[in-house]
Amino acid sequence: MPDEPADSIIQRLIDAAQRPTGVRFVGQSVAPSVGDGFVAWSDLHAEARAVAAALQARGVMPGDHVAILGPTSRPLITVIQGCWLAGAASMVLPLPMRMGSLEAFVESTRARIRHGEATLVLVDDLLAAFYESVPGDPPTLAMGEVLGAADPAAWVRPPDDPERLVILQYTSGSTSEPKGVMLPDRVLRANIDACYDAADLTEHEVLVSWLPLYHDMGLVGLLAIPMSRGLQLVLAAPQDFMAKPGHWMQWISDWRGTVTAGPNFAWVLATRALGRMEGIDLSCLTLALSGAEPVDPAAVESFVAAAGRFGFPPGGVFPAFGMAELAIGGSFPPRGRGLRCDSVDRLVLERERVAKPLDVADADEELDVRRLPLLGAPVPGLEMRVVDPATFADLPERHVGELLIRGTSVTSGYYRRPDATAALFHDGWLVTGDLAYLLDGELVLCGRIKDVIIVGGRNVFPEDIERAVGGIDGVRAGNVIAVGVEGYKGKESVVVVAEVRTEDPDAVRHAIHHRTLDVCGLPPRDVILVKPGTLPKTSSGKLQRARCRELYLAEELELLD
């Protein structure tokens, strides 16, 4: 008998196409004008084989990189799978965030394409006007030129290679310039399996997503997992969620979604939308993952209360940790447990970097306590440790240090960045840059090392100021940035920049000043009110604190009129 094919992403896509499941496109942007939007994985796989054959006919070889620029659509996910079937790594490029930054978008897109040494660039017709190749760029084609351009039977399966890149995932750049994370076949498979097992997924799941496919949570967590495992997927576009966040909850209700995911701000928007909704049923949703941004316990609890009216089980909340350098999943809590927090003394945490338990009921004020979500244990195949950032010595439980990770899901490094790759690892451990501690084997995150503001001998976490200020009337929640700047005699001081909508900016500025004083014990050096939609963010919507600091110092923030 012939040998069984080795395990690979290609083999998994072939196997998944045998299951009676598929992807259902919903939302105004991606749903077809006729039919119910359902496409069987078998049909999409046949179309992807045709794409792979067309790519091979154009000279794309195993190990090549193909850059892809397009909105969420059936053609986009077909082209992504087609690249993988051809043995090429997909480079899914971010879309333009704001029309005012079109020049910056083109510049960053071209930089990614050239840095990633793309053999070919595939552009959706809708975006053709936004990106035109210039001398020095690889060939650029419309997606339509490879969709249906070849016979699926002409596809030649490339040899399996566990080290061949499947995804070249550019980081979001929330703290630095974006870097190309290399995800070879073995790493992607390991993380897919680890997430599947740690989340207790079954073949009967229905995943619902609107997340952008140029971000790791959308591409790996909510596309690669169902597409390679043959799970049912309900897929919408980010713009349809942003236009009406309530649609997310409606899609879950309509199609009996069991699993979904989103960053913290998305759950805040969903909570507001639920207050205006009637007649939906969320009892089916048993895994509602919050990740990609720091998990705010108050936001989670507000969602649980709002969704509880519609049957959502409180245990369905799933606060988790992940990063592009792990493909996606890092640590998961037990499914069905819901939100659990560690309540610690804020001052001890900030001054001594020790998470001293503090009973919320015994605290004089809410500001004395910091509630930190437990993010579960490492997914299978990963180990985590917390160390002193200066010496790399292991720290005891509840002592805050830098999080290190090693195991089967860890990236092989950053593409063509040996300097950054060398800095990413220490003795085989991935150095995350996250401040964290361990508690009974579970991970608790405190913040990013680069973002910590040292004020009066305290390590102030900007998230604490940003959340406190975000609750002020007139301030746009989720659109506040706190940064440290050099102040008197070289000491660091706090600057708060907030997007606001108000007829009384002086009152809002005054409230921000005092709220910041409450949180960090010292008044802010400056409070800057800016126009809505102008704070610097990454392509995935994360706040860019370092960039905001640069704009503040250069006096280039767009101030409120």
Legacy VTK file of the C-alpha trace (Angstrom):
# vtk DataFile Version 3.0
C-alpha trace
ASCII
DATASET POLYDATA
POINTS 561 float
0.000 0.000 0.000
1.209 3.543 -0.706
2.395 5.614 2.232
-0.114 7.949 3.812
0.532 11.615 2.951
2.482 13.451 5.641
0.526 15.896 7.790
0.543 19.369 6.273
-1.713 22.364 5.807
-2.325 21.238 2.226
-3.450 17.785 3.352
-5.717 19.329 5.968
-7.378 21.572 3.374
-7.989 18.504 1.203
-9.459 16.585 4.141
-11.610 19.535 5.296
-13.162 19.748 1.845
-14.695 16.307 2.415
-16.865 17.569 5.273
-20.472 18.731 4.676
-19.703 22.220 5.973
-18.564 25.513 4.536
-18.555 29.266 4.826
-21.649 31.445 4.842
-21.110 35.064 3.774
-23.276 37.591 5.585
-23.467 41.350 5.755
-24.089 43.910 3.078
-20.489 43.981 1.852
-19.923 40.260 1.192
-23.320 38.540 0.959
-24.291 37.667 -2.626
-27.262 39.315 -4.285
-28.841 35.897 -4.820
-28.831 32.736 -2.734
-28.199 32.383 0.967
-24.451 33.066 0.851
-23.402 29.499 1.670
-20.349 28.031 -0.088
-19.323 24.457 0.736
-15.667 23.977 1.609
-15.554 21.447 -1.237
-16.605 24.116 -3.752
-14.219 26.704 -2.368
-11.417 24.127 -2.387
-12.053 23.358 -6.074
-11.887 27.083 -6.842
-8.688 27.373 -4.793
-7.127 24.494 -6.751
-7.833 26.491 -9.907
-6.140 29.525 -8.344
-3.141 27.390 -7.355
-2.901 26.010 -10.895
-3.067 29.554 -12.312
-0.325 30.687 -9.941
1.827 27.732 -10.908
1.278 28.527 -14.587
2.582 32.041 -13.894
5.752 30.671 -12.376
4.903 30.821 -8.657
6.990 28.158 -6.954
6.814 26.483 -3.525
8.479 28.831 -1.058
7.512 31.992 -2.941
5.551 34.786 -1.277
2.339 36.232 -2.720
1.055 39.594 -1.480
-2.741 39.908 -1.378
-4.684 43.153 -1.101
-8.438 42.969 -0.876
-11.471 43.326 1.378
-13.129 40.335 3.035
-14.853 38.389 0.260
-15.214 34.978 -1.325
-12.417 35.796 -3.813
-10.078 36.808 -0.974
-10.336 33.565 1.005
-10.215 31.554 -2.226
-6.972 33.259 -3.202
-5.524 32.733 0.282
-6.206 29.000 0.107
-4.948 28.943 -3.470
-1.595 30.354 -2.355
-1.273 27.696 0.326
-2.131 24.927 -2.152
0.600 26.227 -4.473
3.093 26.059 -1.609
3.357 29.854 -1.487
3.168 31.963 1.651
0.295 34.427 1.799
1.020 38.041 2.745
-2.424 39.534 3.396
-1.954 43.292 3.397
-3.803 45.785 5.620
-6.489 47.944 4.045
-6.458 51.764 4.167
-7.771 52.843 7.565
-8.585 56.448 6.723
-8.882 58.077 3.336
-6.838 61.034 4.615
-3.809 58.772 5.010
-3.858 57.294 1.496
-0.266 58.291 0.753
0.921 56.655 3.982
-1.126 53.547 3.130
0.502 53.192 -0.286
3.946 53.757 1.208
3.494 51.160 3.972
1.927 48.670 1.524
4.832 48.991 -0.893
7.311 48.641 1.980
5.695 45.363 3.085
5.584 44.008 -0.475
9.245 44.790 -1.089
10.468 43.722 2.339
8.549 40.456 2.043
10.072 39.836 -1.398
6.692 39.078 -2.922
6.864 37.228 -6.229
3.424 38.486 -7.186
0.844 40.986 -5.939
-2.858 40.151 -6.256
-5.248 43.098 -5.890
-9.021 43.058 -5.662
-10.690 45.128 -8.390
-12.240 47.357 -5.704
-8.771 48.426 -4.563
-7.033 48.654 -7.936
-7.201 52.457 -7.855
-5.466 52.569 -4.472
-2.327 50.677 -5.444
-0.426 50.850 -8.714
2.903 49.155 -9.217
5.972 51.216 -10.027
9.406 50.180 -11.316
11.014 47.883 -8.768
7.712 46.329 -7.684
6.829 42.683 -8.423
4.155 42.027 -11.068
0.645 43.083 -10.014
-2.488 41.264 -11.137
-6.193 41.677 -10.508
-7.537 38.767 -8.467
-9.903 37.982 -11.324
-6.935 36.989 -13.457
-6.255 33.946 -11.287
-9.826 33.133 -10.203
-11.225 30.535 -12.581
-8.294 31.078 -14.925
-7.185 27.425 -14.873
-8.574 23.924 -14.588
-8.515 22.666 -10.972
-7.223 19.376 -12.339
-4.097 21.181 -13.572
-3.005 21.826 -9.998
0.197 19.997 -9.083
0.504 19.305 -5.387
3.882 20.502 -4.135
5.968 18.286 -1.861
5.179 18.655 1.850
7.731 20.697 3.737
7.161 21.450 7.442
9.615 24.383 7.308
8.046 26.098 4.286
6.259 29.338 5.151
2.476 29.272 4.886
1.906 32.774 6.258
4.126 35.850 6.373
2.174 37.883 8.940
3.181 41.471 9.442
2.780 42.627 13.031
0.381 45.451 13.741
3.057 47.890 14.822
1.407 48.999 18.081
4.814 49.613 19.699
7.258 49.580 16.782
7.596 49.344 13.030
5.726 46.302 11.616
7.803 43.160 11.179
7.149 40.050 9.089
6.422 37.091 11.376
7.365 33.807 9.704
4.833 31.017 10.221
6.036 27.766 8.668
3.713 24.832 8.108
4.685 23.030 11.327
4.108 26.132 13.499
0.729 26.922 11.969
-0.453 23.326 12.354
0.784 23.158 15.933
-1.095 26.301 16.927
-4.279 25.307 15.122
-4.248 21.997 16.995
-3.378 23.671 20.301
-6.218 26.196 19.990
-8.653 23.497 18.912
-7.828 21.326 21.908
-7.521 24.106 24.509
-10.860 25.615 23.482
-12.577 22.190 23.523
-13.781 22.701 19.964
-15.781 19.986 18.224
-16.729 19.344 14.612
-20.179 20.788 15.323
-19.011 24.352 16.067
-20.303 27.367 14.160
-17.725 30.166 14.138
-18.884 33.739 13.490
-16.382 36.405 12.457
-16.147 39.915 11.053
-12.456 40.287 11.961
-10.079 41.575 9.262
-8.203 38.825 7.465
-4.970 40.811 7.475
-4.838 40.411 11.265
-3.725 37.194 12.977
-6.933 36.748 14.985
-9.029 36.914 11.827
-6.692 35.038 9.488
-5.548 32.212 11.762
-8.123 32.088 14.547
-11.306 32.578 12.551
-10.326 31.443 9.040
-7.419 28.978 9.052
-8.900 26.937 11.904
-12.367 26.397 10.365
-10.997 26.147 6.795
-8.413 23.497 7.698
-10.653 21.628 10.130
-13.857 21.757 8.133
-15.845 23.711 10.712
-18.846 25.832 9.831
-17.947 29.529 9.393
-20.172 32.597 9.181
-18.086 35.415 7.733
-18.751 39.148 7.476
-16.585 42.172 6.708
-15.198 44.559 9.354
-16.978 47.534 7.799
-20.365 45.843 8.239
-19.689 45.359 11.939
-18.417 48.902 12.407
-21.432 50.380 10.612
-23.855 48.484 12.870
-22.216 46.511 15.717
-25.562 44.917 16.534
-25.308 42.914 13.309
-22.620 40.787 14.995
-25.074 39.647 17.636
-27.804 39.199 15.011
-25.580 36.919 12.904
-24.811 34.811 15.967
-28.525 34.499 16.716
-29.576 33.827 13.119
-26.970 31.159 12.374
-26.647 29.687 15.895
-23.041 30.687 16.342
-21.188 28.854 19.098
-17.792 30.585 18.841
-16.793 34.165 18.106
-13.979 36.549 18.981
-13.170 40.222 19.117
-10.970 42.832 20.777
-12.128 44.651 23.899
-13.502 47.674 22.023
-15.749 45.427 19.920
-17.427 44.005 23.018
-18.044 47.561 24.235
-19.759 48.421 20.933
-21.759 45.186 21.027
-22.926 45.964 24.564
-24.255 49.345 23.492
-26.007 47.791 20.501
-27.656 45.100 22.626
-29.372 47.819 24.638
-31.377 48.674 21.502
-32.087 45.126 20.322
-34.990 42.742 20.798
-35.893 39.232 19.736
-32.486 37.615 19.383
-31.245 34.408 21.018
-27.631 34.196 22.226
-27.986 31.008 24.242
-26.000 29.169 21.527
-22.855 31.275 22.094
-20.624 29.318 24.474
-17.215 30.783 23.573
-16.963 34.556 23.281
-13.231 35.245 23.107
-11.839 38.630 24.107
-8.257 39.201 23.025
-5.846 41.291 20.905
-6.311 44.174 23.371
-6.091 44.268 27.175
-9.276 42.735 28.575
-11.245 45.246 30.660
-13.223 43.380 33.350
-15.844 46.138 33.517
-16.421 45.902 29.756
-16.743 42.114 29.960
-19.212 42.295 32.833
-21.283 44.905 31.023
-21.486 42.624 28.000
-22.490 39.644 30.142
-25.289 41.685 31.698
-26.540 43.034 28.361
-26.284 39.682 26.549
-27.796 37.800 29.480
-31.192 39.263 28.527
-30.938 37.161 25.380
-29.851 33.904 27.000
-26.081 34.313 26.791
-24.449 32.068 29.420
-22.049 34.065 31.648
-19.530 31.248 31.433
-19.283 31.833 27.691
-16.885 34.745 28.175
-13.370 33.634 27.208
-10.545 36.114 28.024
-7.409 34.868 26.278
-3.860 35.813 25.319
-2.294 35.524 21.897
0.209 37.139 19.574
1.275 36.963 15.939
4.591 35.378 16.965
2.609 32.327 18.148
0.385 32.224 15.028
-2.445 33.299 17.349
-3.208 31.336 20.537
-0.985 31.623 23.632
-3.070 30.890 26.719
-6.722 29.895 27.059
-8.943 29.540 30.147
-11.211 26.516 30.580
-14.203 26.775 28.271
-17.351 27.618 30.179
-15.625 29.175 33.199
-16.223 32.777 32.248
-14.361 35.782 33.600
-12.174 35.365 36.695
-10.084 38.220 38.022
-7.265 38.652 40.483
-7.880 41.772 42.593
-4.571 43.261 43.705
-3.293 46.300 45.569
-2.604 48.912 42.916
0.104 50.756 44.849
2.041 47.600 45.729
1.814 46.468 42.103
3.118 49.792 40.838
5.838 50.332 43.441
7.048 46.791 44.148
5.857 44.880 41.070
4.166 42.333 43.291
0.519 41.320 42.861
-0.653 41.492 46.470
-4.239 40.176 46.830
-6.702 42.779 48.020
-10.332 42.211 48.922
-12.380 44.664 46.870
-14.863 45.000 49.720
-12.086 46.105 52.097
-10.639 48.736 49.763
-11.404 52.353 50.624
-11.786 53.331 46.991
-12.125 51.538 43.691
-8.863 53.181 42.608
-6.966 51.226 45.305
-7.657 47.983 43.438
-6.545 46.708 40.091
-8.631 43.833 38.750
-6.645 41.689 36.353
-8.281 38.913 34.304
-6.880 35.400 34.499
-6.046 34.409 30.926
-5.744 30.678 31.411
-2.889 28.213 31.024
-0.540 27.911 28.037
-2.133 26.059 25.133
-0.738 22.557 24.477
2.836 22.608 23.233
3.762 25.906 24.904
5.597 26.731 28.140
5.584 30.111 29.874
7.817 31.659 32.512
8.106 35.111 34.079
11.581 36.521 34.605
13.439 39.596 35.785
13.890 41.564 32.516
17.444 42.540 33.484
18.805 39.152 34.561
16.338 36.642 33.083
16.153 34.986 36.500
12.835 33.247 37.182
10.476 35.110 39.486
8.145 33.575 42.084
4.404 33.428 41.621
2.703 36.851 41.868
5.947 38.686 41.108
5.679 40.809 37.960
8.321 40.427 35.275
8.705 39.792 31.565
6.802 36.940 29.947
8.878 34.360 28.045
7.434 31.557 25.889
8.789 28.514 24.081
7.275 25.545 22.296
5.810 24.187 19.109
3.777 27.274 18.141
6.618 29.803 18.310
7.631 31.603 15.125
10.985 30.888 13.543
11.639 34.636 13.562
11.133 37.836 11.587
11.702 37.718 7.850
14.957 39.381 6.736
15.408 40.919 10.170
18.231 38.977 11.853
18.682 41.804 14.355
15.039 41.731 15.436
15.026 37.918 15.445
18.082 37.821 17.690
16.424 40.285 20.084
13.224 38.206 20.053
14.850 35.167 21.667
16.887 34.428 24.788
18.256 30.908 25.184
15.478 29.554 22.963
12.692 31.450 24.720
10.584 34.056 22.915
10.883 37.381 24.748
7.413 38.956 24.538
7.916 42.438 25.963
4.843 41.878 28.149
4.788 42.447 31.903
2.995 39.559 33.571
2.847 37.192 36.511
1.737 33.623 37.015
-0.991 32.500 39.395
-1.740 28.810 39.896
-0.308 28.095 36.465
-2.389 30.773 34.745
-1.187 33.884 32.987
-2.032 37.386 34.197
-0.948 40.320 32.021
-0.211 43.757 33.454
0.929 45.760 30.417
3.694 46.321 27.892
7.185 47.086 29.182
7.675 49.839 26.591
4.450 51.568 27.626
4.964 51.696 31.411
5.196 55.259 32.763
7.445 55.706 35.808
5.961 58.505 37.914
7.066 59.237 41.472
8.658 55.828 41.846
5.530 54.040 40.622
5.191 51.909 37.486
1.954 53.356 36.129
0.240 51.302 33.430
-1.264 53.539 30.728
-4.297 51.257 30.374
-5.407 52.264 33.885
-5.415 55.960 32.998
-6.975 55.336 29.582
-9.854 53.296 30.975
-10.517 55.758 33.796
-10.526 58.721 31.408
-12.585 56.804 28.838
-15.522 56.773 31.254
-15.805 60.572 31.352
-18.772 62.105 29.542
-17.664 63.573 26.243
-14.599 61.327 25.911
-14.707 58.609 23.253
-14.125 55.347 25.132
-11.283 53.347 23.636
-9.831 56.490 22.097
-7.569 57.735 24.879
-3.774 57.461 24.995
-1.587 58.064 28.042
2.167 58.408 27.510
5.197 59.362 29.534
7.379 62.312 28.562
10.486 63.737 30.134
9.600 66.449 32.599
11.305 68.599 35.218
14.896 67.492 36.024
14.529 64.556 33.645
11.711 62.932 35.580
8.924 61.311 33.587
5.476 62.867 33.639
2.126 61.922 32.126
0.448 63.353 29.050
-3.130 62.327 28.247
-4.467 62.639 24.696
-8.190 62.026 24.202
-10.646 62.125 21.335
-13.720 64.012 22.501
-17.149 65.113 21.360
-18.336 67.904 23.631
-19.672 71.446 23.728
-17.690 72.151 26.898
-14.063 71.143 26.294
-12.812 72.992 29.368
-15.009 70.901 31.645
-13.834 67.684 29.958
-10.190 68.753 30.230
-10.706 69.508 33.926
-12.332 66.102 34.515
-9.483 64.301 32.698
-6.930 66.168 34.799
-8.506 65.084 38.071
-9.227 61.509 36.956
-5.562 61.115 35.969
-4.474 62.529 39.323
-6.685 59.958 41.057
-5.129 57.082 39.119
-1.415 57.890 39.279
-1.142 60.201 42.281
0.341 63.087 40.325
-1.343 65.580 37.985
-0.740 65.160 34.251
1.756 67.464 32.626
-0.668 68.049 29.772
-4.183 67.121 28.667
-4.676 67.275 24.901
-8.130 67.085 23.312
-8.106 65.961 19.683
-10.647 65.513 16.911
-12.533 62.193 16.693
-10.842 59.659 14.442
-7.374 61.228 14.592
-5.518 59.227 17.259
-2.802 57.070 15.666
-3.800 53.416 15.448
-2.470 50.282 13.793
-4.187 48.607 10.856
-5.983 46.356 13.360
-7.200 49.287 15.469
-4.673 49.157 18.331
-3.612 52.448 19.873
-0.090 53.533 18.877
1.270 55.124 22.019
4.812 55.612 20.726
3.533 57.323 17.585
1.195 59.503 19.656
4.111 60.582 21.809
6.054 61.549 18.684
3.128 63.583 17.350
2.702 65.315 20.717
6.352 66.290 20.952
6.297 67.516 17.331
3.047 69.440 18.012
1.366 67.612 15.116
-1.750 66.257 16.853
-5.052 67.390 15.325
-6.399 69.502 18.154
-10.082 69.973 18.827
-11.306 73.251 17.363
LINES 1 562
561 0 1 2 3 4 5 6 7 8 9 10 11 12 13 14 15 16 17 18 19 20 21 22 23 24 25 26 27 28 29 30 31 32 33 34 35 36 37 38 39 40 41 42 43 44 45 46 47 48 49 50 51 52 53 54 55 56 57 58 59 60 61 62 63 64 65 66 67 68 69 70 71 72 73 74 75 76 77 78 79 80 81 82 83 84 85 86 87 88 89 90 91 92 93 94 95 96 97 98 99 100 101 102 103 104 105 106 107 108 109 110 111 112 113 114 115 116 117 118 119 120 121 122 123 124 125 126 127 128 129 130 131 132 133 134 135 136 137 138 139 140 141 142 143 144 145 146 147 148 149 150 151 152 153 154 155 156 157 158 159 160 161 162 163 164 165 166 167 168 169 170 171 172 173 174 175 176 177 178 179 180 181 182 183 184 185 186 187 188 189 190 191 192 193 194 195 196 197 198 199 200 201 202 203 204 205 206 207 208 209 210 211 212 213 214 215 216 217 218 219 220 221 222 223 224 225 226 227 228 229 230 231 232 233 234 235 236 237 238 239 240 241 242 243 244 245 246 247 248 249 250 251 252 253 254 255 256 257 258 259 260 261 262 263 264 265 266 267 268 269 270 271 272 273 274 275 276 277 278 279 280 281 282 283 284 285 286 287 288 289 290 291 292 293 294 295 296 297 298 299 300 301 302 303 304 305 306 307 308 309 310 311 312 313 314 315 316 317 318 319 320 321 322 323 324 325 326 327 328 329 330 331 332 333 334 335 336 337 338 339 340 341 342 343 344 345 346 347 348 349 350 351 352 353 354 355 356 357 358 359 360 361 362 363 364 365 366 367 368 369 370 371 372 373 374 375 376 377 378 379 380 381 382 383 384 385 386 387 388 389 390 391 392 393 394 395 396 397 398 399 400 401 402 403 404 405 406 407 408 409 410 411 412 413 414 415 416 417 418 419 420 421 422 423 424 425 426 427 428 429 430 431 432 433 434 435 436 437 438 439 440 441 442 443 444 445 446 447 448 449 450 451 452 453 454 455 456 457 458 459 460 461 462 463 464 465 466 467 468 469 470 471 472 473 474 475 476 477 478 479 480 481 482 483 484 485 486 487 488 489 490 491 492 493 494 495 496 497 498 499 500 501 502 503 504 505 506 507 508 509 510 511 512 513 514 515 516 517 518 519 520 521 522 523 524 525 526 527 528 529 530 531 532 533 534 535 536 537 538 539 540 541 542 543 544 545 546 547 548 549 550 551 552 553 554 555 556 557 558 559 560
